[in-house]
């Protein structure tokens, strides 16, 4: 039972991360997703703006921090 609940939690977290990566829905300063926003910023000559974004919008910094935390958790779990 606990394993099934953990699976649903993991699926929700994975969906949130994927949505933050590739969402093309427009926001106040460009697309919501990190990848479309980075491409849009690079085309318009503002690639540095993709590292930190205002409000609750996802950024490259948040993606890097998420990957680092994930790697640390996997490393600790293997020990």
N, CA, C and O of each residue as an XYZ file, in Angstrom:
316
protein
N       0.823     -1.200      0.000
C       0.000      0.000      0.000
C       0.863      1.258      0.000
O       0.612      2.182     -0.774
N       1.868      1.298      0.856
C       2.741      2.464      0.929
C       3.526      2.667     -0.347
O       3.800      3.802     -0.738
N       3.893      1.574     -1.002
C       4.643      1.666     -2.242
C       3.786      2.292     -3.348
O       4.290      3.071     -4.157
N       2.502      1.955     -3.386
C       1.601      2.528     -4.385
C       1.395      4.018     -4.177
O       1.347      4.783     -5.140
N       1.275      4.427     -2.929
C       1.120      5.851     -2.622
C       2.384      6.612     -3.030
O       2.295      7.700     -3.599
N       3.546      6.053     -2.745
C       4.806      6.686     -3.144
C       4.901      6.803     -4.658
O       5.443      7.780     -5.174
N       4.378      5.813     -5.371
C       4.394      5.849     -6.827
C       3.545      6.998     -7.351
O       3.944      7.676     -8.299
N       2.383      7.229     -6.753
C       1.531      8.346     -7.169
C       2.186      9.689     -6.839
O       2.088     10.633     -7.624
N       2.841      9.780     -5.705
C       3.547     11.013     -5.346
C       4.664     11.280     -6.343
O       4.830     12.410     -6.804
N       5.437     10.236     -6.682
C       6.525     10.385     -7.635
C       6.007     10.804     -9.008
O       6.632     11.625     -9.679
N       4.877     10.251     -9.430
C       4.296     10.613    -10.718
C       3.883     12.084    -10.731
O       4.059     12.765    -11.741
N       3.339     12.576     -9.628
C       2.964     13.989     -9.547
C       4.168     14.912     -9.590
O       4.128     15.958    -10.238
N       5.236     14.535     -8.908
C       6.458     15.340     -8.923
C       7.073     15.330    -10.321
O       7.512     16.370    -10.812
N       7.107     14.156    -10.968
C       7.650     14.055    -12.322
C       6.830     14.894    -13.301
O       7.390     15.523    -14.198
N       5.520     14.906    -13.134
C       4.662     15.716    -13.995
C       4.959     17.199    -13.801
O       5.019     17.947    -14.777
N       5.143     17.632    -12.567
C       5.463     19.032    -12.297
C       6.795     19.450    -12.898
O       6.915     20.544    -13.449
N       7.802     18.580    -12.793
C       9.111     18.887    -13.367
C       9.023     18.944    -14.882
O       9.567     19.862    -15.496
N       8.347     17.979    -15.497
C       8.206     17.972    -16.953
C       7.437     19.191    -17.435
O       7.800     19.789    -18.448
N       6.381     19.567    -16.726
C       5.598     20.745    -17.084
C       6.455     22.007    -16.985
O       6.342     22.901    -17.824
N       7.305     22.084    -15.973
C       8.176     23.241    -15.817
C       9.246     23.297    -16.897
O       9.763     24.372    -17.203
N       9.575     22.175    -17.464
C      10.598     22.138    -18.505
C      10.072     22.545    -19.871
O      10.718     23.333    -20.562
N       8.913     22.029    -20.283
C       8.526     22.176    -21.689
C       7.208     22.909    -21.929
O       6.725     22.921    -23.061
N       6.620     23.508    -20.925
C       5.324     24.164    -21.094
C       5.429     25.380    -22.028
O       6.189     26.307    -21.748
N       4.669     25.382    -23.139
C       4.709     26.517    -24.063
C       3.695     27.615    -23.739
O       3.603     28.596    -24.476
N       2.939     27.473    -22.663
C       1.899     28.439    -22.317
C       2.549     29.785    -21.986
O       3.508     29.830    -21.216
N       2.041     30.879    -22.556
C       2.670     32.182    -22.317
C       2.434     32.718    -20.909
O       1.375     32.518    -20.314
N       3.451     33.405    -20.396
C       3.383     34.097    -19.106
C       3.662     35.571    -19.372
O       3.664     35.999    -20.526
N       3.897     36.356    -18.317
C       4.101     37.785    -18.505
C       5.397     38.107    -19.244
O       5.463     39.139    -19.912
N       6.434     37.264    -19.153
C       7.705     37.581    -19.807
C       8.112     36.570    -20.866
O       9.227     36.647    -21.381
N       7.254     35.636    -21.202
C       7.552     34.625    -22.213
C       6.886     33.313    -21.842
O       6.019     33.283    -20.969
N       7.284     32.221    -22.499
C       6.692     30.926    -22.161
C       7.002     30.507    -20.726
O       8.013     30.923    -20.159
N       6.136     29.687    -20.141
C       6.316     29.238    -18.763
C       7.493     28.276    -18.658
O       8.277     28.375    -17.714
N       7.638     27.347    -19.601
C       8.660     26.313    -19.541
C      10.076     26.861    -19.664
O      10.307     27.878    -20.319
N      11.024     26.172    -19.023
C      12.420     26.598    -19.031
C      13.005     26.514    -20.438
O      13.664     27.450    -20.890
N      12.774     25.409    -21.127
C      13.367     25.223    -22.453
C      12.806     26.225    -23.466
O      13.596     26.877    -24.149
N      11.470     26.385    -23.600
C      10.970     27.395    -24.541
C      11.398     28.818    -24.163
O      11.670     29.637    -25.041
N      11.459     29.113    -22.862
C      11.861     30.453    -22.448
C      13.333     30.714    -22.767
O      13.694     31.813    -23.190
N      14.180     29.706    -22.566
C      15.601     29.868    -22.878
C      15.798     30.089    -24.374
O      16.584     30.946    -24.775
N      15.092     29.324    -25.197
C      15.185     29.504    -26.651
C      14.679     30.880    -27.046
O      15.309     31.562    -27.854
N      13.548     31.298    -26.485
C      12.975     32.614    -26.778
C      13.921     33.731    -26.340
O      14.088     34.715    -27.060
N      14.536     33.591    -25.178
C      15.469     34.606    -24.688
C      16.720     34.672    -25.555
O      17.230     35.757    -25.830
N      17.214     33.519    -25.984
C      18.409     33.491    -26.831
C      18.131     34.131    -28.190
O      18.989     34.826    -28.736
N      16.950     33.902    -28.732
C      16.593     34.505    -30.017
C      16.535     36.020    -29.901
O      16.959     36.730    -30.813
N      16.012     36.520    -28.785
C      15.875     37.966    -28.588
C      17.111     38.601    -27.955
O      17.107     39.800    -27.675
N      18.169     37.822    -27.723
C      19.414     38.370    -27.202
C      19.456     38.585    -25.699
O      20.278     39.365    -25.217
N      18.603     37.922    -24.952
C      18.568     38.063    -23.495
C      18.748     36.710    -22.822
O      17.982     36.360    -21.924
N      19.741     35.954    -23.240
C      19.923     34.585    -22.739
C      20.204     34.563    -21.237
O      19.842     33.597    -20.565
N      20.838     35.598    -20.699
C      21.153     35.632    -19.268
C      19.889     35.732    -18.413
O      19.916     35.351    -17.242
N      18.796     36.229    -18.962
C      17.546     36.351    -18.208
C      16.936     34.994    -17.871
O      16.089     34.912    -16.981
N      17.344     33.932    -18.556
C      16.764     32.606    -18.325
C      17.259     31.984    -17.022
O      16.634     31.047    -16.524
N      18.363     32.476    -16.454
C      18.895     31.882    -15.230
C      18.057     32.222    -14.005
O      17.855     31.366    -13.143
N      17.574     33.436    -13.913
C      16.716     33.855    -12.804
C      15.508     34.560    -13.392
O      15.653     35.497    -14.177
N      14.307     34.110    -13.015
C      13.075     34.730    -13.505
C      12.288     35.268    -12.329
O      12.434     34.802    -11.199
N      11.452     36.253    -12.608
C      10.655     36.863    -11.538
C       9.436     36.005    -11.219
O       8.985     35.203    -12.036
N       8.926     36.193    -10.030
C       7.724     35.480     -9.614
C       7.985     34.010     -9.356
O       9.077     33.624     -8.939
N       6.985     33.202     -9.605
C       7.065     31.762     -9.363
C       7.400     30.974    -10.623
O       7.202     29.759    -10.652
N       7.896     31.628    -11.654
C       8.179     30.951    -12.909
C       9.473     30.151    -12.822
O      10.422     30.585    -12.168
N       9.528     28.986    -13.473
C      10.734     28.148    -13.409
C      11.899     28.785    -14.153
O      11.702     29.516    -15.124
N      13.121     28.501    -13.689
C      14.324     29.050    -14.311
C      15.379     27.963    -14.414
O      15.217     26.873    -13.866
N      16.462     28.268    -15.122
C      17.561     27.315    -15.244
C      18.192     27.067    -13.882
O      18.601     25.942    -13.591
N      18.280     28.089    -13.045
C      18.837     27.921    -11.701
C      18.036     26.897    -10.902
O      18.616     26.037    -10.239
N      16.724     26.982    -10.961
C      15.871     26.024    -10.265
C      16.034     24.615    -10.807
O      15.991     23.645    -10.051
N      16.221     24.501    -12.118
C      16.451     23.199    -12.729
C      17.771     22.600    -12.252
O      17.840     21.408    -11.953
N      18.805     23.410    -12.181
C      20.116     22.933    -11.723
C      20.041     22.513    -10.256
O      20.575     21.468     -9.884
N      19.387     23.315     -9.427
C      19.257     22.975     -7.998
C      18.465     21.681     -7.828
O      18.815     20.852     -6.988
N      17.406     21.498     -8.609
C      16.624     20.265     -8.548
C      17.473     19.060     -8.920
O      17.399     18.023     -8.260
N      18.273     19.185     -9.964
C      19.142     18.076    -10.385
C      20.184     17.757     -9.313
O      20.465     16.586     -9.060
N      20.757     18.776     -8.682
C      21.757     18.549     -7.628
C      21.127     17.843     -6.425
O      21.706     16.899     -5.886
N      19.957     18.292     -6.008
C      19.271     17.651     -4.871
C      18.926     16.206     -5.216
O      19.073     15.321     -4.373
N      18.471     15.955     -6.442
C      18.153     14.601     -6.865
C      19.389     13.709     -6.832
O      19.318     12.574     -6.360
N      20.512     14.204     -7.324
C      21.751     13.428     -7.303
C      22.223     13.138     -5.879
O      22.693     12.037     -5.592
N      22.101     14.118     -4.992
C      22.480     13.907     -3.592
C      21.583     12.856     -2.951
O      22.073     11.991     -2.225
N      20.270     12.915     -3.207
C      19.360     11.941     -2.624
C      19.628     10.530     -3.144
O      19.556      9.569     -2.378
N      19.935     10.394     -4.427
C      20.255      9.080     -4.988
C      21.546      8.562     -4.379
O      21.636      7.380     -4.049
N      22.553      9.424     -4.222
C      23.825      9.018     -3.632
C      23.633      8.549     -2.190
O      24.176      7.518     -1.793
N      22.871      9.296     -1.417
C      22.639      8.934     -0.018
C      21.838      7.630      0.069
O      22.075      6.818      0.963
N      20.902      7.429     -0.844
C      20.093      6.213     -0.841
C      20.948      4.982     -1.160
O      20.703      3.904     -0.618
N      21.949      5.134     -2.034
C      22.805      4.017     -2.424
C      23.713      3.623     -1.264
O      24.024      2.444     -1.092
N      24.138      4.600     -0.470
C      24.999      4.286      0.671
C      24.245      3.437      1.616
O      24.777      3.049      2.656
